[in-house]
Amino acid sequence: IAMAMSVYLAVCVTAYRDQPEPSDNSTENLFNQISSSFAAEESLTELSNAEKQNIHDGLIYLSAIVYAGYSVSKQTNDKPTLQIYQALAGALIEQLMGVKPTKLNITESGLVIES
């Protein structure tokens, strides 16, 4: 689940902020942060493998939708569609993280949530 969440956040933050994709180092640090926080989360250990797989798949599917729409709208310079996918990315960030997408970013050190 940690890897799927890393992909989800990297895609959604990139699309929402309309910024370059995070570097490999940033993404690795993001994964390590998420993996560490999940290791301390007891409720995740109570999930069945099927439930974990469903969460993983859902995160990947949503990431793929945002990435595809965002990428195509960037390549075709379709600003109205780009804005739709930026709004979707922001809503997905807020849904998963419980914070406004304007407060979230991915830097070289990983995930940063501004106060």
C-alpha positions as a Markdown table, in Angstrom:
| # | Residue | x | y | z |
|---|---|---|---|---|
| 1 | Ile | 0.0 | 0.0 | 0.0 |
| 2 | Ala | 2.9 | 2.4 | 0.8 |
| 3 | Met | 4.2 | 2.2 | -2.8 |
| 4 | Ala | 0.7 | 2.8 | -4.3 |
| 5 | Met | 0.2 | 5.7 | -2.0 |
| 6 | Ser | 3.5 | 7.2 | -3.0 |
| 7 | Val | 2.6 | 7.0 | -6.6 |
| 8 | Tyr | -0.9 | 8.5 | -5.9 |
| 9 | Leu | 0.6 | 11.4 | -4.0 |
| 10 | Ala | 3.4 | 12.0 | -6.5 |
| 11 | Val | 0.9 | 12.1 | -9.4 |
| 12 | Cys | -1.7 | 14.2 | -7.6 |
| 13 | Val | 0.7 | 16.7 | -6.3 |
| 14 | Thr | 2.4 | 17.0 | -9.7 |
| 15 | Ala | -0.9 | 17.5 | -11.5 |
| 16 | Tyr | -2.4 | 19.8 | -8.9 |
| 17 | Arg | 0.7 | 22.1 | -8.7 |
| 18 | Asp | 1.4 | 21.7 | -12.4 |
| 19 | Gln | 5.1 | 21.1 | -11.6 |
| 20 | Pro | 7.7 | 18.7 | -12.8 |
| 21 | Glu | 7.5 | 15.1 | -11.6 |
| 22 | Pro | 9.4 | 14.5 | -8.3 |
| 23 | Ser | 13.0 | 13.1 | -8.7 |
| 24 | Asp | 13.7 | 9.5 | -7.9 |
| 25 | Asn | 15.3 | 10.6 | -4.6 |
| 26 | Ser | 12.2 | 12.6 | -3.7 |
| 27 | Thr | 9.9 | 9.6 | -4.5 |
| 28 | Glu | 12.1 | 7.3 | -2.5 |
| 29 | Asn | 12.0 | 9.6 | 0.5 |
| 30 | Leu | 8.3 | 9.9 | 0.1 |
| 31 | Phe | 7.9 | 6.1 | 0.0 |
| 32 | Asn | 10.1 | 5.7 | 3.1 |
| 33 | Gln | 8.0 | 8.3 | 5.0 |
| 34 | Ile | 4.8 | 6.5 | 4.2 |
| 35 | Ser | 6.2 | 3.1 | 4.8 |
| 36 | Ser | 7.4 | 4.2 | 8.2 |
| 37 | Ser | 4.1 | 5.7 | 9.2 |
| 38 | Phe | 2.2 | 2.6 | 8.0 |
| 39 | Ala | 4.5 | 0.4 | 10.1 |
| 40 | Ala | 3.3 | 2.2 | 13.2 |
| 41 | Glu | -0.3 | 2.0 | 12.2 |
| 42 | Glu | -1.9 | -1.0 | 13.9 |
| 43 | Ser | -5.1 | -0.9 | 11.9 |
| 44 | Leu | -3.3 | -1.7 | 8.7 |
| 45 | Thr | -2.1 | -5.0 | 10.1 |
| 46 | Glu | -5.6 | -6.0 | 10.8 |
| 47 | Leu | -6.6 | -5.8 | 7.1 |
| 48 | Ser | -6.8 | -9.0 | 5.1 |
| 49 | Asn | -4.6 | -9.4 | 2.1 |
| 50 | Ala | -7.6 | -8.9 | -0.2 |
| 51 | Glu | -8.5 | -5.6 | 1.5 |
| 52 | Lys | -4.9 | -4.4 | 1.2 |
| 53 | Gln | -4.9 | -5.4 | -2.5 |
| 54 | Asn | -8.2 | -3.4 | -3.0 |
| 55 | Ile | -6.7 | -0.3 | -1.4 |
| 56 | His | -3.6 | -0.7 | -3.5 |
| 57 | Asp | -5.5 | -1.1 | -6.7 |
| 58 | Gly | -7.8 | 1.8 | -6.0 |
| 59 | Leu | -4.9 | 4.1 | -5.4 |
| 60 | Ile | -3.2 | 3.0 | -8.6 |
| 61 | Tyr | -6.3 | 3.3 | -10.7 |
| 62 | Leu | -7.0 | 6.8 | -9.5 |
| 63 | Ser | -3.4 | 7.7 | -10.1 |
| 64 | Ala | -3.6 | 6.4 | -13.7 |
| 65 | Ile | -6.7 | 8.4 | -14.4 |
| 66 | Val | -5.2 | 11.7 | -13.1 |
| 67 | Tyr | -1.8 | 11.0 | -14.8 |
| 68 | Ala | -3.4 | 10.2 | -18.2 |
| 69 | Gly | -5.7 | 13.2 | -18.2 |
| 70 | Tyr | -3.1 | 15.6 | -16.9 |
| 71 | Ser | -0.5 | 14.4 | -19.4 |
| 72 | Val | -2.7 | 14.5 | -22.4 |
| 73 | Ser | -4.0 | 17.9 | -21.6 |
| 74 | Lys | -0.5 | 19.2 | -21.1 |
| 75 | Gln | 0.7 | 17.7 | -24.4 |
| 76 | Thr | -2.3 | 19.1 | -26.3 |
| 77 | Asn | -2.2 | 22.5 | -24.4 |
| 78 | Asp | -5.9 | 21.9 | -23.5 |
| 79 | Lys | -6.1 | 24.4 | -20.6 |
| 80 | Pro | -9.8 | 23.7 | -19.7 |
| 81 | Thr | -9.2 | 20.0 | -19.4 |
| 82 | Leu | -5.9 | 20.6 | -17.5 |
| 83 | Gln | -7.9 | 22.6 | -15.0 |
| 84 | Ile | -10.4 | 19.8 | -14.6 |
| 85 | Tyr | -7.6 | 17.3 | -13.8 |
| 86 | Gln | -5.9 | 19.7 | -11.5 |
| 87 | Ala | -9.1 | 20.1 | -9.6 |
| 88 | Leu | -9.6 | 16.3 | -9.5 |
| 89 | Ala | -6.0 | 15.9 | -8.2 |
| 90 | Gly | -6.7 | 18.5 | -5.5 |
| 91 | Ala | -9.9 | 16.8 | -4.4 |
| 92 | Leu | -8.1 | 13.4 | -4.2 |
| 93 | Ile | -5.3 | 14.8 | -2.1 |
| 94 | Glu | -7.8 | 16.4 | 0.3 |
| 95 | Gln | -9.9 | 13.2 | 0.4 |
| 96 | Leu | -6.9 | 11.0 | 1.3 |
| 97 | Met | -4.8 | 13.3 | 3.4 |
| 98 | Gly | -7.5 | 15.5 | 5.0 |
| 99 | Val | -5.6 | 18.7 | 4.2 |
| 100 | Lys | -6.0 | 21.3 | 1.6 |
| 101 | Pro | -3.8 | 20.5 | -1.5 |
| 102 | Thr | -2.2 | 23.9 | -1.3 |
| 103 | Lys | -0.5 | 22.9 | 1.9 |
| 104 | Leu | 1.0 | 19.7 | 0.5 |
| 105 | Asn | 4.2 | 19.4 | -1.6 |
| 106 | Ile | 6.9 | 16.9 | -2.4 |
| 107 | Thr | 10.5 | 18.1 | -2.0 |
| 108 | Glu | 13.8 | 16.3 | -2.1 |
| 109 | Ser | 13.3 | 15.2 | 1.5 |
| 110 | Gly | 9.8 | 13.8 | 0.8 |
| 111 | Leu | 6.3 | 14.8 | 1.7 |
| 112 | Val | 5.9 | 18.3 | 3.3 |
| 113 | Ile | 2.7 | 19.5 | 4.8 |
| 114 | Glu | 2.7 | 23.2 | 5.5 |
| 115 | Ser | 0.9 | 24.6 | 8.5 |
